[in-house]
Amino acid sequence: MKRTSFSLIQASILLLGLHLAGCNQSGGDGADGQDKIVVGVSMLSMQNEFIVNVADEIEKKADEMGVELITVDAERSPLKQIEQVESFIAQDVDVIIMNPCEVEASSPAVTKALAAKVPIINVNSATSSSPTAFVGSDDVESGRIAMEYIAKRLGGKGNVIMIHGYMGQAAQLQREQGAREVLKKYPGLKLIAHQSGEWDRAKAMSLTENWIQSYGSNIQAVFAHNDEMGMGAVKALSDAGMKDKVVVVSVDAIPDALQAVQKGTLDATVFQNAEQQGSKAIETAIKIVKGQPYDAQTLVPFQLVTKENVAQYMK
């Protein structure tokens, strides 16, 4: 009899423990007893300055709004990004924000999240699978703005080289599309070389050095898909004593690029608003979780930055 009573007490304690553990794991209770919204965030690469700026804004806004973040770095690997999203699903997060590595290869992450009924927001970059919402900018527009500036500076005639981002990523595909749309308008502009610099300053510098060897003074302009690569091109051209004769334009308006525009070493950059992309992504995530109306697509405009207006973009 005593033995049976002891077993019942043990079972009761075990059930109570499991119940309490379950309560403690329900999305992280706040001090007011309300469940905290938990957001899983997978970023393309925390080695990329612009992406870090977006992640910082997500974190800043999440802190303001009392949201718990689990932020991870996909390290440019779509496979790793899919695994991270699977992990978020297993952790029962309320919503996922993903900065996709690639248009096609990161798409299964979106499909898996939606199949598990976890809302997913793409920030800054797109996938072929449609997420719950998209927050970013129209990268085709940035390519158009950059190439129109080159066309204007060259009077519609000259040889251009283009340095791509990672091939297959949305920004690379769309910036190329925008640039080529403008090139078609100006038959006197010739794209004489183009290759991926993988968003990397050193790789873009090396590429530009090779092109200088091949084409020399026949290069009149460079369009780099981001500022890191634009700065690499500027360094190679400066070292070769050619920068004064070549127009260089890039995208993002990171601090280095803004300083270079102010000095006149980089001719122009196209401002992409990391602050608005990051903050609007987390605001959209919270609206979705709370069942409030939200925009399925939020596009933040790009803006051309030259020496004339660079001061207003510098902090």
C-alpha positions in Angstrom: 0.0 0.0 0.0 2.8 2.4 1.0 4.6 1.5 -2.3 1.5 2.4 -4.4 1.1 5.8 -2.7 4.8 6.6 -3.2 4.4 5.8 -6.9 1.4 8.0 -7.2 3.2 10.9 -5.5 6.2 10.5 -7.9 3.8 10.5 -10.9 2.1 13.6 -9.7 5.4 15.4 -9.2 6.6 14.4 -12.6 3.3 15.6 -14.3 3.5 18.9 -12.4 7.2 19.3 -13.5 6.3 18.7 -17.1 3.4 21.1 -16.9 5.6 23.9 -15.5 8.4 23.2 -18.1 5.8 23.4 -20.8 4.6 26.8 -19.5 8.2 28.1 -19.4 8.8 27.2 -23.0 5.7 28.9 -24.5 7.5 31.5 -26.5 9.3 33.2 -23.5 7.0 34.9 -21.0 7.7 38.5 -20.3 7.8 40.1 -16.9 4.2 41.1 -17.3 3.1 37.5 -17.9 2.5 38.1 -21.6 4.1 35.8 -24.1 7.0 37.5 -25.9 6.9 37.3 -29.7 9.9 35.2 -30.8 11.4 36.0 -34.2 14.0 33.8 -36.0 16.3 35.8 -38.2 18.6 34.3 -40.9 20.9 36.8 -42.5 22.8 36.2 -45.8 26.3 37.2 -44.4 27.4 39.1 -41.4 30.7 39.8 -43.3 28.8 42.2 -45.6 28.6 45.7 -44.1 25.2 46.6 -45.6 23.7 43.3 -44.4 25.1 43.9 -40.9 23.4 47.4 -41.0 20.0 45.8 -41.8 20.5 43.2 -39.0 21.4 46.0 -36.5 18.2 47.8 -37.4 16.1 44.7 -36.9 17.7 44.2 -33.5 17.2 47.9 -32.5 13.6 47.9 -33.5 13.0 44.5 -31.8 14.4 45.9 -28.6 12.1 48.9 -28.8 9.1 46.7 -29.3 10.0 44.0 -26.7 10.5 41.2 -29.2 12.9 38.3 -28.7 15.2 37.6 -31.6 17.2 34.5 -32.5 19.6 35.8 -35.2 21.9 33.5 -37.2 24.4 34.0 -40.0 23.8 31.9 -43.1 27.4 32.6 -44.2 26.3 32.9 -47.9 25.1 29.2 -47.9 21.5 28.5 -49.1 21.8 25.0 -47.6 22.8 26.4 -44.2 19.9 28.9 -44.5 17.4 26.2 -45.2 18.7 24.3 -42.1 18.4 27.4 -40.0 14.8 27.9 -41.0 14.1 24.2 -40.2 15.6 24.8 -36.8 13.4 27.9 -36.3 10.4 25.8 -37.1 11.5 23.1 -34.6 12.0 25.9 -32.0 8.4 27.0 -32.6 9.2 30.6 -33.3 6.2 32.9 -34.0 7.6 34.3 -37.3 10.8 34.1 -39.4 12.7 37.0 -41.1 15.0 35.7 -43.9 17.6 37.7 -45.9 17.9 35.1 -48.7 21.2 33.9 -50.0 19.9 33.1 -53.5 16.6 33.4 -55.5 16.2 29.7 -56.3 18.4 27.9 -53.8 16.9 29.6 -50.7 13.3 29.1 -51.9 12.8 25.8 -50.1 13.2 27.6 -46.8 10.2 29.7 -47.7 8.2 26.6 -48.7 9.1 24.7 -45.5 8.1 27.6 -43.3 4.7 28.1 -45.0 4.0 24.4 -44.9 4.7 24.4 -41.1 2.3 27.4 -40.9 5.1 29.8 -39.7 4.9 33.2 -41.4 8.1 34.2 -43.2 9.2 37.6 -44.4 12.0 38.1 -47.0 14.0 41.2 -46.2 16.3 43.0 -48.7 16.4 40.1 -51.2 13.9 37.9 -53.0 13.2 34.2 -53.6 11.2 32.6 -56.4 8.8 31.1 -53.8 6.5 33.8 -52.5 6.9 34.5 -48.7 4.2 35.9 -46.4 5.6 39.4 -47.0 8.6 41.1 -48.6 10.4 44.2 -47.3 13.2 45.7 -49.4 13.9 47.8 -52.4 13.4 47.3 -56.2 17.0 46.3 -57.2 16.1 46.8 -60.9 15.7 50.5 -60.0 19.2 50.7 -58.5 20.7 49.2 -61.7 18.8 51.7 -63.8 19.8 54.7 -61.7 23.5 53.7 -61.7 23.7 53.1 -65.5 21.7 56.2 -66.3 24.2 58.2 -64.3 27.1 56.6 -66.3 25.2 57.3 -69.6 24.8 61.0 -68.6 28.5 61.3 -67.6 29.7 59.7 -70.8 27.3 61.5 -73.1 25.8 58.2 -74.1 29.1 56.8 -75.6 31.8 54.7 -74.1 33.0 51.3 -72.8 31.6 50.0 -69.6 32.6 47.1 -67.3 30.2 45.6 -64.8 31.1 43.8 -61.5 28.3 41.5 -60.4 27.4 40.4 -56.9 27.0 36.6 -56.2 25.5 35.1 -59.4 21.9 33.9 -58.8 21.2 36.2 -55.9 18.2 38.6 -56.4 20.2 41.8 -56.1 22.7 40.6 -58.7 20.0 39.5 -61.1 17.9 42.6 -60.8 20.8 45.1 -60.8 22.0 43.5 -64.0 18.5 43.7 -65.5 18.2 47.4 -64.7 21.6 48.2 -66.1 21.0 46.2 -69.3 17.7 48.0 -69.8 19.5 51.3 -69.9 22.4 50.0 -72.1 19.7 49.1 -74.7 18.6 52.7 -74.7 22.1 53.9 -75.5 23.7 52.1 -78.5 26.9 54.0 -78.0 27.4 52.4 -74.6 29.3 49.1 -74.9 29.5 46.5 -72.1 33.0 45.1 -72.8 33.4 42.9 -69.8 31.4 41.6 -66.8 32.0 39.1 -64.0 31.2 38.3 -60.4 33.2 40.0 -57.7 31.0 38.1 -55.1 30.2 41.4 -53.2 33.9 41.4 -52.1 36.3 44.4 -52.2 39.5 42.4 -52.7 38.0 40.2 -55.4 36.6 43.2 -57.3 40.0 44.9 -57.1 41.7 41.9 -58.6 39.1 41.7 -61.4 39.6 45.3 -62.2 43.4 44.9 -62.3 42.9 42.1 -64.8 40.6 44.2 -66.9 43.1 47.1 -66.8 45.7 44.7 -68.2 43.3 43.6 -71.0 41.6 46.9 -71.9 43.7 49.7 -70.5 42.5 53.2 -71.5 39.5 51.7 -73.4 37.6 51.5 -70.0 35.5 54.6 -69.5 33.2 53.4 -66.7 32.6 50.8 -64.1 29.3 49.8 -62.6 29.8 47.7 -59.4 26.7 46.0 -57.9 27.7 47.1 -54.4 30.0 49.6 -52.7 32.5 47.1 -51.4 33.2 46.1 -55.0 33.1 49.7 -56.2 35.8 50.6 -53.6 37.9 47.7 -54.9 37.6 49.0 -58.5 38.5 52.5 -57.3 41.7 51.2 -55.6 42.8 49.3 -58.7 42.1 52.2 -61.0 43.9 54.7 -58.6 46.9 52.4 -58.4 47.1 52.3 -62.2 46.8 56.1 -62.4 43.5 55.8 -64.3 40.8 56.9 -61.8 40.5 60.4 -63.1 39.5 59.1 -66.6 37.0 56.4 -65.4 33.6 56.9 -63.9 32.8 54.5 -61.1 29.3 54.0 -59.6 28.2 51.4 -57.0 25.2 50.7 -54.7 24.4 50.9 -51.0 25.9 54.2 -49.7 28.0 52.6 -46.9 30.2 55.0 -44.9 33.4 54.2 -46.9 31.6 54.9 -50.1 30.0 58.2 -48.9 33.5 59.4 -47.9 34.9 58.4 -51.3 32.1 60.3 -53.0 32.8 63.3 -50.9 36.5 63.1 -51.8 35.7 62.6 -55.5 37.4 59.1 -55.8 34.0 57.4 -56.2 31.8 59.3 -58.6 28.4 58.2 -57.2 26.7 55.6 -55.1 23.0 54.6 -54.9 21.6 54.9 -51.4 19.8 51.8 -50.1 18.0 52.4 -46.8 19.2 49.7 -44.4 17.4 51.5 -41.5 14.0 51.4 -43.1 14.4 47.8 -44.5 15.3 46.5 -41.0 12.8 48.4 -39.0 9.9 47.7 -41.4 10.7 44.0 -41.5 10.3 43.7 -37.8 7.2 45.9 -37.8 5.6 43.7 -40.5 6.5 40.6 -38.5 4.8 41.8 -35.4 1.6 42.8 -37.4 1.4 39.4 -38.9 1.8 37.6 -35.5 -0.8 39.9 -33.9 -3.3 39.4 -36.8 -3.2 43.0 -37.8 -3.4 44.4 -41.4 0.1 44.4 -43.1 1.5 45.2 -46.5 2.5 42.1 -48.4 5.2 44.1 -50.2 7.1 47.1 -48.8 9.4 48.8 -51.3 11.9 51.4 -50.0 13.1 53.8 -52.8 16.7 54.0 -53.9 18.4 57.5 -54.3 21.4 58.6 -56.3 24.2 60.1 -54.2 26.8 62.4 -55.8 29.2 65.0 -54.5 26.4 67.6 -54.7 24.1 65.9 -52.2 26.4 63.5 -50.3 26.4 65.7 -47.1 22.8 64.8 -46.3 23.6 61.1 -46.2 26.6 61.3 -43.9 26.0 60.7 -40.2 
